[in-house]
Amino acid sequence: EMFEMLNHEINVSGFRDIVSSGIALTGGASSLPGMAELAEEIFQLPVRVGIPANLGGLADVVGSPMYATSTGLIQYGMKSVKAGTTRELEGRHLFDKIFSRMKDWAEEFF
Protein backbone atom coordinates (compact mmCIF):
# COMPACT_ATOMS: atom_id res chain seq x y z
CA GLU A 1 0.00 0.00 0.00
CA MET A 2 2.84 2.41 0.84
CA PHE A 3 4.53 1.76 -2.52
CA GLU A 4 1.24 2.43 -4.32
CA MET A 5 0.83 5.77 -2.49
CA LEU A 6 4.43 6.74 -3.28
CA ASN A 7 4.00 5.77 -6.93
CA HIS A 8 0.93 8.00 -7.13
CA GLU A 9 2.82 10.91 -5.52
CA ILE A 10 5.75 10.49 -7.91
CA ASN A 11 3.36 10.61 -10.86
CA VAL A 12 1.33 13.64 -9.75
CA SER A 13 4.38 15.61 -8.53
CA GLY A 14 6.10 15.59 -11.90
CA PHE A 15 9.14 13.70 -10.58
CA ARG A 16 8.58 10.60 -12.77
CA ASP A 17 11.23 11.76 -15.27
CA ILE A 18 13.76 12.31 -12.48
CA VAL A 19 13.40 8.75 -11.12
CA SER A 20 13.20 7.08 -14.53
CA SER A 21 16.60 5.45 -14.02
CA GLY A 22 15.38 3.62 -10.95
CA ILE A 23 14.66 3.65 -7.24
CA ALA A 24 16.90 2.75 -4.31
CA LEU A 25 15.16 1.31 -1.26
CA THR A 26 16.75 2.17 2.08
CA GLY A 27 16.00 1.41 5.69
CA GLY A 28 15.74 -1.84 7.57
CA ALA A 29 12.55 -2.98 5.82
CA SER A 30 14.28 -2.80 2.43
CA SER A 31 16.16 -5.97 3.41
CA LEU A 32 12.96 -7.99 3.76
CA PRO A 33 12.71 -10.84 1.23
CA GLY A 34 10.79 -9.83 -1.89
CA MET A 35 10.66 -6.10 -1.06
CA ALA A 36 12.67 -4.98 -4.12
CA GLU A 37 10.68 -7.24 -6.45
CA LEU A 38 7.39 -5.87 -5.11
CA ALA A 39 8.62 -2.31 -5.60
CA GLU A 40 9.67 -3.06 -9.20
CA GLU A 41 6.22 -4.45 -9.92
CA ILE A 42 4.44 -1.38 -8.54
CA PHE A 43 6.77 1.37 -9.79
CA GLN A 44 7.55 -0.30 -13.13
CA LEU A 45 11.12 0.91 -12.68
CA PRO A 46 14.42 -0.76 -11.79
CA VAL A 47 14.74 -1.09 -8.00
CA ARG A 48 17.77 -1.90 -5.87
CA VAL A 49 18.48 -2.04 -2.15
CA GLY A 50 20.72 0.87 -1.20
CA ILE A 51 23.85 -0.02 0.73
CA PRO A 52 26.16 2.73 2.03
CA ALA A 53 29.47 3.07 0.18
CA ASN A 54 32.77 4.89 0.76
CA LEU A 55 32.50 4.78 4.54
CA GLY A 56 36.10 4.07 5.39
CA GLY A 57 36.52 2.53 8.83
CA LEU A 58 32.81 2.77 9.62
CA ALA A 59 31.66 0.23 7.05
CA ASP A 60 31.35 -2.58 9.57
CA VAL A 61 29.18 -0.40 11.84
CA VAL A 62 26.86 1.40 9.40
CA GLY A 63 27.26 -0.62 6.19
CA SER A 64 23.69 -1.88 5.96
CA PRO A 65 20.57 -0.58 4.17
CA MET A 66 19.30 0.56 7.58
CA TYR A 67 21.83 3.42 7.51
CA ALA A 68 21.90 4.15 3.77
CA THR A 69 19.77 7.30 3.87
CA SER A 70 21.54 8.98 6.77
CA THR A 71 25.05 8.17 5.56
CA GLY A 72 24.17 9.21 2.01
CA LEU A 73 22.78 12.57 3.15
CA ILE A 74 25.85 13.21 5.28
CA GLN A 75 28.16 12.41 2.36
CA TYR A 76 26.12 14.57 -0.02
CA GLY A 77 26.15 17.48 2.43
CA MET A 78 29.89 17.21 2.98
CA LYS A 79 30.58 17.18 -0.77
CA SER A 80 28.28 20.17 -1.33
CA VAL A 81 29.93 22.19 1.43
CA LYS A 82 33.43 21.38 0.14
CA ALA A 83 32.45 22.27 -3.42
CA GLY A 84 30.53 25.38 -2.35
CA THR A 85 27.64 24.37 -4.56
CA THR A 86 23.92 24.04 -4.16
CA ARG A 87 21.56 22.35 -6.53
CA GLU A 88 18.38 24.06 -7.58
CA LEU A 89 15.22 22.74 -9.16
CA GLU A 90 12.84 25.21 -10.80
CA GLY A 91 14.29 28.10 -8.82
CA ARG A 92 13.96 26.38 -5.44
CA HIS A 93 16.62 24.62 -3.47
CA LEU A 94 16.29 20.87 -4.08
CA PHE A 95 15.97 19.94 -0.41
CA ASP A 96 13.33 22.64 0.16
CA LYS A 97 11.27 21.20 -2.69
CA ILE A 98 11.61 17.59 -1.53
CA PHE A 99 10.95 18.30 2.14
CA SER A 100 7.99 20.51 1.27
CA ARG A 101 6.40 17.62 -0.65
CA MET A 102 7.19 15.20 2.18
CA LYS A 103 5.66 17.57 4.73
CA ASP A 104 2.52 18.02 2.64
CA TRP A 105 2.22 14.25 2.20
CA ALA A 106 2.72 13.59 5.94
CA GLU A 107 0.14 16.21 6.91
CA GLU A 108 -2.36 14.58 4.57
CA PHE A 109 -2.01 11.19 6.29
CA PHE A 110 -1.27 12.20 9.89
VENLINPE-V623597 format. One record per backbone hydrogen bond with DSSP energy under -0.5 kcal/mol. CO is the residue of the C=O (numbers start at 1). NH is the residue of the N-H. Records with the same first field share a line. If there is no record, write none. Layout:
BEGIN
CO = NH + NH
END
This chain:
BEGIN
1 = 5
2 = 6
3 = 7
4 = 8
5 = 9
6 = 10
7 = 11
8 = 12
9 = 13
10 = 14 + 15 + 16
11 = 14
15 = 18 + 19
17 = 20
19 = 22
23 = 25 + 48
25 = 50
27 = 30
28 = 31
29 = 32
32 = 35
34 = 38
35 = 39
36 = 40
37 = 41
38 = 42
39 = 43
40 = 44
46 = 23
48 = 25 + 50
55 = 58
56 = 59
58 = 61 + 62
59 = 63
64 = 67
65 = 27 + 68
67 = 71
68 = 72
69 = 73
70 = 74
71 = 75
72 = 76
73 = 77
74 = 78
75 = 79
76 = 80
77 = 81
78 = 82
79 = 83
80 = 84 + 85
87 = 94
89 = 92
92 = 89
93 = 97
94 = 98
95 = 99
96 = 100
97 = 101
98 = 102
99 = 103
100 = 104
101 = 105
102 = 106
103 = 107
104 = 108
105 = 109
106 = 110
END
